[in-house]
Amino acid sequence: MSELVAIFQSSYLYEIELAKTKLASREIPSYIKNEFVNNIAVFPISQNYYLMVSDRDFEAAELVLQENDEIAEDEFQNDAP
C-alpha cells in the first residue's frame, strides 16, 4: 500500500489548486491537505496548504510540476490566422 507524501506547499490555496489541476490533466491523482481549515476557523488564519500525492506517483508528479507552461512566441504566431 502506498502512502501520501507532500509534493507542493503554499500559503495560497489557489496555487495548490492550480498544481492539482495540472496533475489531474496528466491523470495523476492528488489531494489537498488543510483545504478547509479557514472554513471552520472563527477568523482567517495563516495556514500552509499541502498538495499530496501517492509515493508511487511522486516522481512523475514532480516532473509535471516542473514543466514550463509558457507558450513560445513562435508557436503562438504559427497558430494565428
Stockholm file with secondary structure:
# STOCKHOLM 1.0

chainA/1-81         MSELVAIFQSSYLYEIELAKTKLASREIPSYIKNEFVNNIAVFPISQNYYLMVSDRDFEAAELVLQENDEIAEDEFQNDAP
#=GR chainA/1-81 SS CCCEEEEEEESCHHHHHHHHHHHHHTTCCCEEETTTHHHHSSSCCCCCEEEEEETTTHHHHHHHHHSCCCCCHHHHHHHCC
#=GC SS_cons        CCCEEEEEEESCHHHHHHHHHHHHHTTCCCEEETTTHHHHSSSCCCCCEEEEEETTTHHHHHHHHHSCCCCCHHHHHHHCC
//
